[in-house]
Amino acid sequence: MKGLFNLTVTEFKLLLRDATALFVVLALPVGFLLIFGSMVSGGGSGATPDAVPHASQEFFSAMAVSITLGMLALFTIPTYLGTYREKGILRRLSVTPVRPAALLVAQLAVHAAMAVVGVALVIVVGNAILGVGVPQNLPGFLIAFVLGVASLFTLGLLIAAIAPSGRAAGGIGPLLFFPLLFFAGAWMPKERMPEILARFADFTPLSATMDSLQIAWQGGSPQTLHLAVLAVFALVVGLVATRMFRWE
């Protein structure tokens, strides 16, 4: 347990040194919220400008949180683990008292902590500047957040399991991230999608996470379908990633 703790602290220090990754993961979602959230608040009396139909401040807040989780899951986790495999770090860990699996746990813990920081930034900045407020259904929000982290992070582990290098992992992640962002409604509201695409979106992890977060933010209860999708996705993809993962 002490070895796992020390490894987690070391991984956290290494992540803090990567200023570019921290900026991308934490600053871009907040910037997204400020730009598009201000467009909504600028409409006055709760009106939504024509430029962002069917949107609300809670919509963009949930989107900002989802972008944070998606970038951590599909950009940083696979790249870090792919680089470790490429440099032989995973192989060298296999002959130390620290089990290689501890590195996975440490990476997940560090990135989960960063996800919490990202959510806190979105809530604090959104409340202070845009007046969004905290999620009204906090238990529902926390459940959606935990399941969203689990489902998206296991997808990141699956990429790390098949990527031979950090560069390869850095290429695979965006190939998944941007289509998932599309189905979450980043470019086209799901209400405007063809019915078959909108239905398919309900079964994608980023869309299910964002919808659940938005509903909880507005005081409602996340749909059982979305929570079930996230739980099943995390379980199935996590098992596949575990079976496929190779240390060298």
C-alpha positions as CSV (number, residue, x, y, z in Angstrom):
1,M,0.0,0.0,0.0
2,K,2.9,2.4,0.8
3,G,4.4,1.6,-2.6
4,L,1.2,2.4,-4.3
5,F,0.9,5.7,-2.5
6,N,4.5,6.7,-3.3
7,L,3.9,5.7,-7.0
8,T,0.7,7.8,-7.1
9,V,2.5,10.8,-5.6
10,T,5.3,10.4,-8.2
11,E,2.8,10.2,-11.1
12,F,1.0,13.3,-9.8
13,K,4.2,15.3,-9.7
14,L,5.1,14.2,-13.2
15,L,1.7,15.3,-14.5
16,L,2.0,18.7,-12.8
17,R,5.2,19.2,-14.7
18,D,3.4,18.8,-18.0
19,A,2.1,22.4,-18.2
20,T,0.7,21.9,-21.8
21,A,-1.4,18.9,-20.7
22,L,-2.8,20.8,-17.7
23,F,-3.6,23.9,-19.8
24,V,-5.4,21.8,-22.5
25,V,-7.4,19.7,-20.0
26,L,-8.3,22.4,-17.5
27,A,-8.2,25.7,-19.4
28,L,-9.9,24.9,-22.7
29,P,-13.2,23.5,-21.1
30,V,-13.4,26.6,-18.9
31,G,-12.8,28.8,-21.9
32,F,-15.5,27.0,-23.8
33,L,-17.9,27.6,-21.0
34,L,-17.1,31.3,-20.7
35,I,-17.5,31.9,-24.5
36,F,-20.6,30.0,-25.1
37,G,-22.2,30.4,-21.7
38,S,-21.9,34.2,-22.0
39,M,-23.7,33.9,-25.3
40,V,-26.7,32.4,-23.5
41,S,-26.6,34.7,-20.6
42,G,-26.4,37.7,-23.0
43,G,-29.9,36.9,-24.2
44,G,-31.4,38.3,-21.0
45,S,-34.4,36.9,-19.0
46,G,-33.3,33.4,-19.6
47,A,-33.6,33.8,-23.4
48,T,-31.3,31.7,-25.6
49,P,-29.8,33.5,-28.6
50,D,-30.4,32.1,-32.0
51,A,-26.7,31.3,-32.3
52,V,-27.1,28.6,-29.7
53,P,-30.6,27.1,-30.1
54,H,-31.8,24.5,-27.5
55,A,-28.9,25.5,-25.3
56,S,-28.7,26.7,-21.7
57,Q,-25.9,27.6,-19.3
58,E,-26.4,24.2,-17.7
59,F,-25.9,22.6,-21.1
60,F,-22.6,24.3,-21.7
61,S,-21.5,23.6,-18.1
62,A,-22.2,19.9,-18.6
63,M,-20.5,20.1,-21.9
64,A,-17.4,21.7,-20.3
65,V,-17.2,18.9,-17.7
66,S,-17.7,16.2,-20.3
67,I,-14.9,17.7,-22.4
68,T,-12.6,17.6,-19.4
69,L,-13.4,14.0,-18.8
70,G,-13.1,13.1,-22.4
71,M,-9.7,14.8,-22.9
72,L,-8.3,13.2,-19.7
73,A,-9.6,9.8,-20.8
74,L,-8.7,9.8,-24.5
75,F,-5.7,12.2,-24.6
76,T,-3.6,12.0,-21.5
77,I,-4.1,8.5,-20.1
78,P,-3.4,6.6,-23.3
79,T,-0.4,8.9,-24.1
80,Y,1.2,8.5,-20.7
81,L,0.8,4.7,-20.7
82,G,1.8,4.3,-24.3
83,T,4.9,6.4,-23.7
84,Y,5.7,4.2,-20.6
85,R,5.5,1.1,-22.7
86,E,7.6,2.6,-25.5
87,K,10.3,3.5,-23.1
88,G,10.3,0.2,-21.3
89,I,9.1,1.6,-18.0
90,L,6.4,-1.0,-17.7
91,R,8.8,-3.8,-18.4
92,R,11.3,-2.5,-15.7
93,L,8.5,-2.2,-13.2
94,S,7.8,-5.9,-13.5
95,V,11.1,-6.7,-11.7
96,T,10.6,-4.3,-8.8
97,P,8.5,-4.8,-5.6
98,V,5.9,-2.5,-7.1
99,R,3.6,-4.5,-9.3
100,P,3.0,-3.1,-12.8
101,A,-0.8,-3.1,-12.1
102,A,-0.1,-0.5,-9.5
103,L,0.9,1.9,-12.2
104,L,-2.6,1.6,-13.8
105,V,-4.2,2.3,-10.4
106,A,-1.9,5.3,-9.8
107,Q,-2.6,6.7,-13.3
108,L,-6.4,6.3,-12.8
109,A,-6.2,7.9,-9.3
110,V,-4.1,10.9,-10.6
111,H,-6.4,11.5,-13.5
112,A,-9.5,11.1,-11.4
113,A,-8.1,13.8,-9.1
114,M,-7.6,16.0,-12.1
115,A,-11.1,15.4,-13.2
116,V,-12.4,16.6,-9.8
117,V,-10.3,19.7,-10.2
118,G,-11.7,20.3,-13.7
119,V,-15.3,20.0,-12.4
120,A,-14.6,22.3,-9.5
121,L,-13.1,24.9,-11.9
122,V,-16.2,24.7,-14.2
123,I,-18.6,25.1,-11.2
124,V,-16.6,27.9,-9.5
125,V,-16.0,29.9,-12.7
126,G,-19.5,29.3,-14.0
127,N,-21.1,30.4,-10.8
128,A,-18.8,33.4,-10.3
129,I,-19.0,34.8,-13.8
130,L,-22.1,33.4,-15.4
131,G,-24.2,32.7,-12.3
132,V,-24.8,29.1,-13.4
133,G,-25.0,27.9,-9.8
134,V,-24.1,24.5,-8.4
135,P,-25.9,21.3,-9.6
136,Q,-29.4,21.3,-8.1
137,N,-29.5,17.5,-7.8
138,L,-26.1,16.9,-6.3
139,P,-26.4,13.1,-5.6
140,G,-27.6,12.6,-9.2
141,F,-24.7,14.7,-10.4
142,L,-22.1,12.8,-8.4
143,I,-23.5,9.4,-9.6
144,A,-23.3,10.6,-13.2
145,F,-19.8,12.0,-12.7
146,V,-18.5,8.8,-11.2
147,L,-20.0,6.6,-13.9
148,G,-18.8,9.0,-16.6
149,V,-15.3,8.9,-15.2
150,A,-15.4,5.0,-15.1
151,S,-16.8,4.6,-18.6
152,L,-14.5,7.1,-20.3
153,F,-11.4,6.2,-18.4
154,T,-11.8,2.5,-19.2
155,L,-12.0,3.5,-22.9
156,G,-8.7,5.3,-22.4
157,L,-7.2,2.2,-20.9
158,L,-8.4,0.2,-23.9
159,I,-6.5,2.6,-26.2
160,A,-3.4,2.3,-23.9
161,A,-3.8,-1.5,-24.1
162,I,-3.4,-1.6,-27.9
163,A,-1.2,1.4,-28.6
164,P,2.5,0.4,-29.0
165,S,3.8,4.0,-28.3
166,G,2.8,7.3,-26.9
167,R,2.5,8.8,-30.4
168,A,0.2,6.0,-31.6
169,A,-2.0,6.5,-28.5
170,G,-2.0,10.2,-29.1
171,G,-3.4,9.5,-32.6
172,I,-6.0,7.0,-31.6
173,G,-7.5,9.1,-28.8
174,P,-8.6,12.1,-31.0
175,L,-10.1,9.7,-33.6
176,L,-12.5,8.6,-30.9
177,F,-12.9,11.8,-29.0
178,F,-14.3,14.0,-31.8
179,P,-16.9,11.6,-33.0
180,L,-18.0,11.1,-29.4
181,L,-18.2,14.8,-29.0
182,F,-20.4,15.1,-32.1
183,F,-22.9,12.5,-30.7
184,A,-22.9,14.5,-27.4
185,G,-24.4,17.4,-29.3
186,A,-21.3,19.7,-29.5
187,W,-21.9,20.7,-33.2
188,M,-25.5,19.7,-33.7
189,P,-28.2,19.5,-31.0
190,K,-29.5,15.9,-30.7
191,E,-33.0,17.3,-31.3
192,R,-31.9,18.1,-34.9
193,M,-30.1,14.8,-35.6
194,P,-31.8,12.1,-37.6
195,E,-33.7,9.8,-35.2
196,I,-31.4,6.9,-35.7
197,L,-28.3,9.0,-34.9
198,A,-30.0,10.6,-31.8
199,R,-30.9,7.1,-30.6
200,F,-27.4,5.8,-31.2
201,A,-26.0,8.8,-29.3
202,D,-27.9,7.6,-26.1
203,F,-25.6,4.6,-26.1
204,T,-22.3,6.5,-26.4
205,P,-20.4,7.2,-23.2
206,L,-19.7,10.9,-23.7
207,S,-23.3,11.7,-24.7
208,A,-24.7,9.7,-21.8
209,T,-22.4,11.4,-19.4
210,M,-23.3,14.9,-20.6
211,D,-27.0,14.3,-20.7
212,S,-26.9,12.9,-17.2
213,L,-24.8,15.8,-15.9
214,Q,-27.1,18.4,-17.5
215,I,-30.3,16.9,-16.2
216,A,-28.8,16.7,-12.6
217,W,-27.5,20.3,-12.9
218,Q,-31.1,21.4,-13.7
219,G,-32.5,19.5,-10.7
220,G,-33.8,16.4,-12.5
221,S,-32.9,12.8,-12.2
222,P,-30.6,11.3,-14.8
223,Q,-32.3,8.8,-17.0
224,T,-31.9,5.2,-16.0
225,L,-30.9,4.3,-19.6
226,H,-28.0,6.7,-19.6
227,L,-26.7,5.5,-16.2
228,A,-27.1,1.9,-17.2
229,V,-25.2,2.6,-20.5
230,L,-22.3,4.1,-18.5
231,A,-22.2,1.3,-16.0
232,V,-22.3,-1.5,-18.6
233,F,-19.8,0.3,-20.8
234,A,-17.3,0.7,-17.9
235,L,-17.7,-3.0,-17.0
236,V,-17.4,-4.4,-20.5
237,V,-14.7,-2.1,-21.8
238,G,-12.8,-2.4,-18.5
239,L,-12.7,-6.2,-18.8
240,V,-11.6,-6.1,-22.5
241,A,-8.9,-3.5,-21.7
242,T,-7.6,-5.7,-18.8
243,R,-7.4,-8.8,-21.0
244,M,-5.7,-7.0,-23.8
245,F,-3.3,-4.9,-21.8
246,R,0.4,-5.9,-22.3
247,W,3.2,-4.4,-20.2
248,E,5.8,-4.6,-23.1
